Amino acid sequence: MRILVAGGERVDAGKTTFTTGLLSRLGAVGFKPRAGNDYWFDHDDYRHAVSEGRLYGKDAKRLADASSTACDADFDPEDLNAVHRLWRPSPGPDTGLVGQARRQFVLDRVGESFVVNARADVPESARKALPLADAPAVESVAQLDEITRQLHLPMFEGFAERVRELQRETGGTAVVESYGDVALPIRGLSFDAVAVVEPGRMRAYDGERFLKACEVAGGSAREGRLEVHTDDVTDLADPKATARLPALPSEDRRDPAAVARAYADAFGELLAVTEA
């Protein structure tokens, strides 16, 4: 069984809390193909990772910890997160290489490789801790697109196979978490059900119909957009079930087993969709 968790809001939708609880409920492995954090707003998380000569975020760390407990295994964040992007604030109207106003793409970790934005202010701590000396530096959208074709896309193709491989090894369920309000974080995988999560509510969709709606919303793979937002997809598909998600205190949000208990009804509705 394979389940996708997508967000109905761009930030703070509650995807990772929901996903960790689902991992506890199912004894499953959780994956986050794409992730990112901000040098300014997530500085403690950034410092902790680079102090180890690594780059990952708190969401991937939470998934790795929850997966390790659920499956009695040992996962690192990088095992479950193919690409991590570091951002930093960028005052002013310039949207930079990736079209984000007031937000600057600094560098990407793509598997064990790195890509640097030549126009960004790369933190000295990153230059010292990470192997950036030989990393390709991009100065234009065209260069970034070419690097994406060379590095990112093959990484995602291999990562889809890694999801399937780990499922075969564990004989269990995989839960794939998206990022922001992007409907589909990786191609090449089918899903039995999709949970769209937002504060206070989960909507459960048939996996095949949700993927078809992604195709319609985004156009063809050749001509369409690389990213399709969740609300564009949910406008085209009807949920099979809807469930309330109660507000949780911070100590419960950090405990996957507590989340599994609090969200038991919602998880039951979601799993019923996989069996329909």
VMD Tcl script that draws the C-alpha trace (Angstrom):
set ca {
  {0.00 0.00 0.00}
  {1.21 3.51 -0.81}
  {-0.34 6.77 0.46}
  {0.38 10.36 -0.54}
  {0.00 13.21 1.97}
  {-0.41 16.65 0.36}
  {-1.05 20.04 1.90}
  {-4.09 22.22 1.41}
  {-2.12 25.24 2.64}
  {1.30 26.51 1.48}
  {2.74 26.55 5.00}
  {1.81 24.99 8.34}
  {-0.76 22.63 6.86}
  {0.13 19.92 9.36}
  {1.40 17.40 6.81}
  {4.39 16.16 8.80}
  {2.45 15.75 12.04}
  {-0.23 13.83 10.14}
  {2.38 11.71 8.35}
  {4.30 10.75 11.49}
  {1.08 9.65 13.14}
  {0.17 7.59 10.09}
  {3.61 5.94 10.16}
  {3.01 4.96 13.78}
  {-0.46 3.62 12.98}
  {0.73 1.52 10.02}
  {4.30 0.60 10.94}
  {5.30 2.33 7.70}
  {8.23 4.18 6.14}
  {7.78 7.87 5.33}
  {9.40 9.68 2.40}
  {9.76 13.36 1.57}
  {11.17 13.58 -1.97}
  {11.59 17.37 -1.83}
  {12.15 19.55 1.19}
  {13.70 22.88 2.14}
  {14.37 25.25 4.97}
  {15.42 28.83 5.50}
  {18.81 29.95 6.78}
  {17.10 32.76 8.72}
  {13.78 31.33 9.91}
  {15.04 27.77 10.51}
  {18.50 28.76 11.71}
  {18.75 26.28 14.58}
  {17.85 23.39 12.29}
  {20.33 24.63 9.68}
  {23.14 24.96 12.23}
  {22.50 21.50 13.64}
  {22.69 19.87 10.21}
  {25.79 21.71 8.94}
  {27.59 21.04 12.22}
  {27.46 17.40 11.08}
  {28.60 18.29 7.54}
  {25.08 17.61 6.26}
  {22.03 19.46 4.94}
  {18.50 18.39 5.87}
  {15.45 19.87 7.57}
  {13.34 19.15 10.60}
  {10.51 17.56 8.59}
  {12.84 14.94 7.08}
  {14.35 14.38 10.53}
  {10.90 13.80 12.04}
  {10.02 11.34 9.28}
  {13.31 9.49 9.73}
  {12.78 9.21 13.49}
  {9.16 8.09 13.12}
  {10.03 5.59 10.38}
  {12.88 4.16 12.42}
  {10.57 3.60 15.38}
  {7.66 2.29 13.30}
  {9.80 -0.19 11.36}
  {12.41 -1.03 14.01}
  {15.08 0.14 11.57}
  {17.63 2.94 11.31}
  {16.91 5.73 8.81}
  {18.78 9.00 8.30}
  {16.90 12.03 6.94}
  {18.87 11.82 3.68}
  {17.68 8.22 3.20}
  {14.12 9.49 2.88}
  {14.66 12.93 1.31}
  {16.15 13.13 -2.20}
  {16.47 16.91 -2.63}
  {16.79 19.60 0.03}
  {16.86 23.31 -0.84}
  {18.33 26.01 1.40}
  {16.70 29.43 1.16}
  {17.40 32.79 2.74}
  {15.42 36.05 2.84}
  {16.00 38.42 -0.07}
  {14.55 41.90 0.56}
  {13.26 43.78 -2.43}
  {11.14 43.01 -5.49}
  {13.64 40.71 -7.25}
  {12.24 37.19 -7.51}
  {15.60 35.60 -8.34}
  {16.25 32.37 -10.24}
  {13.22 30.43 -9.04}
  {10.59 33.17 -8.98}
  {10.17 33.50 -5.22}
  {9.62 37.10 -4.09}
  {11.69 38.09 -1.04}
  {13.18 34.60 -0.93}
  {16.52 33.56 -2.40}
  {17.49 30.05 -3.46}
  {20.96 29.48 -1.98}
  {21.86 25.87 -2.73}
  {20.44 22.40 -3.28}
  {21.52 19.05 -1.93}
  {20.70 16.50 -4.63}
  {21.41 13.10 -3.13}
  {25.02 13.49 -2.05}
  {25.78 16.25 -4.58}
  {25.28 20.01 -4.31}
  {24.27 22.86 -6.62}
  {25.00 26.48 -5.68}
  {23.31 29.70 -6.77}
  {26.24 31.81 -7.94}
  {24.21 34.99 -7.32}
  {23.32 34.10 -3.73}
  {25.02 34.99 -0.46}
  {26.09 31.49 0.57}
  {26.69 31.33 4.36}
  {30.34 30.87 5.28}
  {29.34 28.05 7.60}
  {27.92 26.15 4.60}
  {31.07 26.73 2.57}
  {33.19 25.34 5.41}
  {31.00 22.37 6.33}
  {29.66 21.18 2.96}
  {31.58 19.96 -0.13}
  {30.73 22.99 -2.26}
  {34.13 23.70 -3.84}
  {33.43 21.54 -6.89}
  {29.65 22.00 -6.91}
  {28.20 23.51 -10.10}
  {27.27 27.17 -9.69}
  {24.30 28.43 -11.68}
  {23.81 32.04 -12.72}
  {20.69 31.85 -14.87}
  {17.37 30.08 -15.14}
  {18.67 28.29 -18.24}
  {21.65 26.93 -16.31}
  {19.43 25.85 -13.43}
  {17.07 24.11 -15.84}
  {19.99 22.23 -17.40}
  {21.34 21.17 -14.00}
  {17.83 20.05 -13.05}
  {17.73 17.82 -16.12}
  {21.18 16.43 -15.36}
  {20.92 15.95 -11.58}
  {17.47 16.49 -10.10}
  {15.30 14.53 -12.52}
  {17.49 11.38 -12.52}
  {17.61 11.62 -8.72}
  {13.82 11.65 -8.51}
  {13.56 8.71 -10.92}
  {15.97 6.74 -8.77}
  {14.18 7.83 -5.61}
  {10.86 6.47 -6.90}
  {12.56 3.10 -7.33}
  {14.01 3.41 -3.81}
  {10.48 3.82 -2.43}
  {9.41 0.64 -4.20}
  {12.57 -1.18 -3.09}
  {12.11 -0.31 0.57}
  {8.51 -1.44 0.35}
  {9.67 -4.79 -0.96}
  {12.31 -5.07 1.78}
  {9.96 -4.15 4.62}
  {6.89 -5.81 3.13}
  {4.88 -2.85 4.29}
  {3.38 0.52 3.49}
  {5.06 3.66 2.15}
  {3.78 7.15 2.95}
  {5.04 9.95 0.68}
  {4.76 13.52 1.98}
  {4.66 16.45 -0.43}
  {5.98 19.95 0.24}
  {4.19 23.29 0.51}
  {0.89 23.14 -1.35}
  {2.27 21.10 -4.24}
  {-0.06 18.24 -5.12}
  {2.49 15.73 -6.42}
  {6.15 15.84 -5.24}
  {7.42 13.00 -7.44}
  {6.33 11.22 -10.60}
  {6.54 7.54 -11.39}
  {4.66 6.27 -8.34}
  {1.06 5.15 -7.98}
  {-0.95 5.72 -4.81}
  {-3.80 3.80 -3.24}
  {-5.12 6.93 -1.52}
  {-4.26 10.59 -1.05}
  {-4.78 12.61 2.13}
  {-5.05 16.38 1.63}
  {-4.32 17.94 5.01}
  {-4.98 21.43 6.30}
  {-5.57 22.85 9.78}
  {-8.62 21.11 11.23}
  {-9.48 18.90 8.25}
  {-8.39 15.95 6.14}
  {-9.89 15.07 2.77}
  {-9.23 11.55 1.42}
  {-9.11 10.89 -2.32}
  {-8.84 7.80 -4.49}
  {-5.20 7.68 -5.57}
  {-5.75 6.92 -9.25}
  {-8.34 9.66 -9.67}
  {-6.14 12.17 -7.85}
  {-3.22 11.45 -10.21}
  {-5.49 11.82 -13.23}
  {-6.65 15.19 -11.86}
  {-2.97 16.18 -11.51}
  {-2.47 15.42 -15.20}
  {-5.49 17.48 -16.19}
  {-4.53 20.41 -13.94}
  {-0.91 20.42 -15.09}
  {-1.28 19.50 -18.74}
  {0.99 16.96 -20.38}
  {4.44 16.12 -19.07}
  {5.93 17.81 -22.15}
  {3.83 20.98 -22.16}
  {2.47 21.29 -18.63}
  {3.79 22.89 -15.47}
  {6.36 21.06 -13.38}
  {4.38 21.76 -10.22}
  {0.62 21.55 -9.78}
  {-0.91 23.12 -6.70}
  {-3.24 21.10 -4.53}
  {-6.25 23.38 -4.84}
  {-6.08 23.14 -8.66}
  {-6.32 19.36 -8.32}
  {-9.03 19.22 -5.65}
  {-11.18 21.47 -7.85}
  {-11.24 18.55 -10.30}
  {-11.73 15.63 -7.92}
  {-14.27 14.85 -5.23}
  {-13.07 13.50 -1.89}
  {-14.17 10.02 -0.89}
  {-14.17 11.01 2.77}
  {-13.65 14.05 4.99}
  {-12.60 13.98 8.62}
  {-11.92 16.50 11.37}
  {-8.39 16.87 12.73}
  {-8.38 18.09 16.34}
  {-5.87 20.68 17.49}
  {-3.00 19.08 19.42}
  {-0.66 20.41 22.10}
  {2.99 20.63 21.06}
  {4.06 17.61 23.13}
  {1.49 15.43 21.32}
  {2.51 16.75 17.90}
  {6.05 15.59 18.64}
  {4.86 12.08 19.60}
  {3.76 9.96 16.59}
  {1.91 7.50 18.82}
  {-0.08 10.34 20.39}
  {-0.91 11.69 16.94}
  {-2.04 8.21 15.87}
  {-4.46 8.10 18.81}
  {-5.78 11.63 18.29}
  {-6.24 11.18 14.52}
  {-7.55 7.61 14.72}
  {-10.91 8.47 13.13}
  {-9.30 10.36 10.25}
  {-6.83 7.55 9.64}
  {-9.70 5.08 9.62}
  {-11.50 7.09 6.94}
  {-8.32 7.30 4.87}
  {-7.60 3.58 5.08}
  {-11.18 2.81 4.09}
  {-10.49 4.62 0.80}
  {-7.53 2.30 0.12}
  {-9.85 -0.69 0.52}
  {-12.69 0.64 -1.61}
}
mol new
graphics top color blue
foreach p $ca { graphics top sphere $p radius 0.5 }
foreach p [lrange $ca 0 end-1] q [lrange $ca 1 end] { graphics top cylinder $p $q radius 0.2 }
display resetview
